Amino acid sequence: MSRRCELTGKGPMVGNNSSHANNKTKRRYLPNLNDVTLQSETLGRGIKLRISAHALRSVDHRGGLDAFLAKAKDDELSANALKVKKEIAKAQAANA
Protein backbone atom coordinates (compact mmCIF):
# COMPACT_ATOMS: atom_id res chain seq x y z
CA MET A 1 0.00 0.00 0.00
CA SER A 2 1.53 3.28 -1.09
CA ARG A 3 1.90 6.14 1.35
CA ARG A 4 0.07 8.60 -0.85
CA CYS A 5 -3.14 10.54 -0.26
CA GLU A 6 -5.87 9.41 -2.66
CA LEU A 7 -7.39 12.90 -3.02
CA THR A 8 -4.48 15.35 -2.99
CA GLY A 9 -1.59 13.15 -4.12
CA LYS A 10 0.49 14.18 -1.11
CA GLY A 11 3.33 11.68 -0.55
CA PRO A 12 6.55 11.20 1.41
CA MET A 13 9.19 13.94 1.40
CA VAL A 14 12.89 13.59 2.14
CA GLY A 15 15.08 15.64 4.43
CA ASN A 16 17.82 15.39 7.00
CA ASN A 17 18.02 14.50 10.67
CA SER A 18 20.34 16.98 12.33
CA SER A 19 22.15 15.94 15.50
CA HIS A 20 23.42 18.26 18.22
CA ALA A 21 26.87 18.02 16.58
CA ASN A 22 25.17 18.99 13.27
CA ASN A 23 25.72 15.57 11.68
CA LYS A 24 23.25 15.00 8.85
CA THR A 25 21.50 11.69 8.06
CA LYS A 26 18.75 11.17 5.49
CA ARG A 27 15.18 10.65 6.68
CA ARG A 28 11.65 10.52 5.24
CA TYR A 29 8.73 12.69 6.29
CA LEU A 30 5.57 10.61 5.86
CA PRO A 31 2.12 12.19 5.38
CA ASN A 32 -0.48 11.78 8.13
CA LEU A 33 -2.74 9.26 6.36
CA ASN A 34 -6.05 8.04 7.77
CA ASP A 35 -8.53 5.40 6.59
CA VAL A 36 -11.89 7.17 6.44
CA THR A 37 -15.34 6.58 5.00
CA LEU A 38 -16.74 9.71 3.38
CA GLN A 39 -20.44 10.02 2.55
CA SER A 40 -21.51 11.03 -0.94
CA GLU A 41 -24.86 12.84 -1.06
CA THR A 42 -25.30 12.16 -4.77
CA LEU A 43 -24.56 8.43 -4.61
CA GLY A 44 -26.19 7.95 -1.21
CA ARG A 45 -23.42 5.71 0.14
CA GLY A 46 -20.06 5.87 1.85
CA ILE A 47 -16.71 5.64 0.05
CA LYS A 48 -13.64 4.26 1.83
CA LEU A 49 -10.50 6.27 1.12
CA ARG A 50 -7.01 6.65 2.56
CA ILE A 51 -6.45 10.38 2.78
CA SER A 52 -4.26 12.84 4.67
CA ALA A 53 -5.53 14.87 7.61
CA HIS A 54 -5.09 18.01 5.49
CA ALA A 55 -7.29 16.56 2.74
CA LEU A 56 -9.97 15.67 5.29
CA ARG A 57 -10.08 19.30 6.41
CA SER A 58 -10.21 20.43 2.76
CA VAL A 59 -13.17 18.12 2.06
CA ASP A 60 -15.05 19.67 5.00
CA HIS A 61 -14.12 23.18 3.89
CA ARG A 62 -15.36 22.67 0.32
CA GLY A 63 -18.69 21.27 1.48
CA GLY A 64 -18.35 17.51 1.24
CA LEU A 65 -16.87 14.82 -0.97
CA ASP A 66 -18.98 15.64 -4.03
CA ALA A 67 -17.92 19.31 -4.08
CA PHE A 68 -14.27 18.42 -3.44
CA LEU A 69 -14.11 15.92 -6.30
CA ALA A 70 -15.87 18.31 -8.69
CA LYS A 71 -13.04 20.84 -8.27
CA ALA A 72 -10.17 18.32 -7.97
CA LYS A 73 -7.68 17.82 -10.81
CA ASP A 74 -7.76 14.36 -12.36
CA ASP A 75 -3.98 13.90 -12.30
CA GLU A 76 -3.86 14.28 -8.49
CA LEU A 77 -6.59 11.71 -7.80
CA SER A 78 -5.99 7.99 -7.37
CA ALA A 79 -7.67 5.50 -9.69
CA ASN A 80 -10.29 4.73 -7.03
CA ALA A 81 -11.08 8.40 -6.41
CA LEU A 82 -11.24 9.09 -10.16
CA LYS A 83 -13.76 6.28 -10.57
CA VAL A 84 -15.92 7.75 -7.78
CA LYS A 85 -15.67 11.22 -9.37
CA LYS A 86 -16.99 9.87 -12.67
CA GLU A 87 -19.82 8.00 -10.90
CA ILE A 88 -20.86 11.21 -9.11
CA ALA A 89 -20.76 13.24 -12.35
CA LYS A 90 -22.84 10.60 -14.13
CA ALA A 91 -25.42 10.50 -11.31
CA GLN A 92 -25.66 14.32 -11.22
CA ALA A 93 -26.17 14.43 -14.99
CA ALA A 94 -28.94 11.82 -14.73
CA ASN A 95 -30.70 13.79 -11.96
CA ALA A 96 -30.51 17.10 -13.85
C-alpha positions as CSV (number, residue, x, y, z in Angstrom):
1,M,0.0,0.0,0.0
2,S,1.5,3.3,-1.1
3,R,1.9,6.1,1.4
4,R,0.1,8.6,-0.9
5,C,-3.1,10.5,-0.3
6,E,-5.9,9.4,-2.7
7,L,-7.4,12.9,-3.0
8,T,-4.5,15.3,-3.0
9,G,-1.6,13.2,-4.1
10,K,0.5,14.2,-1.1
11,G,3.3,11.7,-0.5
12,P,6.6,11.2,1.4
13,M,9.2,13.9,1.4
14,V,12.9,13.6,2.1
15,G,15.1,15.6,4.4
16,N,17.8,15.4,7.0
17,N,18.0,14.5,10.7
18,S,20.3,17.0,12.3
19,S,22.1,15.9,15.5
20,H,23.4,18.3,18.2
21,A,26.9,18.0,16.6
22,N,25.2,19.0,13.3
23,N,25.7,15.6,11.7
24,K,23.2,15.0,8.9
25,T,21.5,11.7,8.1
26,K,18.7,11.2,5.5
27,R,15.2,10.6,6.7
28,R,11.7,10.5,5.2
29,Y,8.7,12.7,6.3
30,L,5.6,10.6,5.9
31,P,2.1,12.2,5.4
32,N,-0.5,11.8,8.1
33,L,-2.7,9.3,6.4
34,N,-6.1,8.0,7.8
35,D,-8.5,5.4,6.6
36,V,-11.9,7.2,6.4
37,T,-15.3,6.6,5.0
38,L,-16.7,9.7,3.4
39,Q,-20.4,10.0,2.6
40,S,-21.5,11.0,-0.9
41,E,-24.9,12.8,-1.1
42,T,-25.3,12.2,-4.8
43,L,-24.6,8.4,-4.6
44,G,-26.2,7.9,-1.2
45,R,-23.4,5.7,0.1
46,G,-20.1,5.9,1.8
47,I,-16.7,5.6,0.0
48,K,-13.6,4.3,1.8
49,L,-10.5,6.3,1.1
50,R,-7.0,6.6,2.6
51,I,-6.4,10.4,2.8
52,S,-4.3,12.8,4.7
53,A,-5.5,14.9,7.6
54,H,-5.1,18.0,5.5
55,A,-7.3,16.6,2.7
56,L,-10.0,15.7,5.3
57,R,-10.1,19.3,6.4
58,S,-10.2,20.4,2.8
59,V,-13.2,18.1,2.1
60,D,-15.0,19.7,5.0
61,H,-14.1,23.2,3.9
62,R,-15.4,22.7,0.3
63,G,-18.7,21.3,1.5
64,G,-18.3,17.5,1.2
65,L,-16.9,14.8,-1.0
66,D,-19.0,15.6,-4.0
67,A,-17.9,19.3,-4.1
68,F,-14.3,18.4,-3.4
69,L,-14.1,15.9,-6.3
70,A,-15.9,18.3,-8.7
71,K,-13.0,20.8,-8.3
72,A,-10.2,18.3,-8.0
73,K,-7.7,17.8,-10.8
74,D,-7.8,14.4,-12.4
75,D,-4.0,13.9,-12.3
76,E,-3.9,14.3,-8.5
77,L,-6.6,11.7,-7.8
78,S,-6.0,8.0,-7.4
79,A,-7.7,5.5,-9.7
80,N,-10.3,4.7,-7.0
81,A,-11.1,8.4,-6.4
82,L,-11.2,9.1,-10.2
83,K,-13.8,6.3,-10.6
84,V,-15.9,7.7,-7.8
85,K,-15.7,11.2,-9.4
86,K,-17.0,9.9,-12.7
87,E,-19.8,8.0,-10.9
88,I,-20.9,11.2,-9.1
89,A,-20.8,13.2,-12.3
90,K,-22.8,10.6,-14.1
91,A,-25.4,10.5,-11.3
92,Q,-25.7,14.3,-11.2
93,A,-26.2,14.4,-15.0
94,A,-28.9,11.8,-14.7
95,N,-30.7,13.8,-12.0
96,A,-30.5,17.1,-13.9
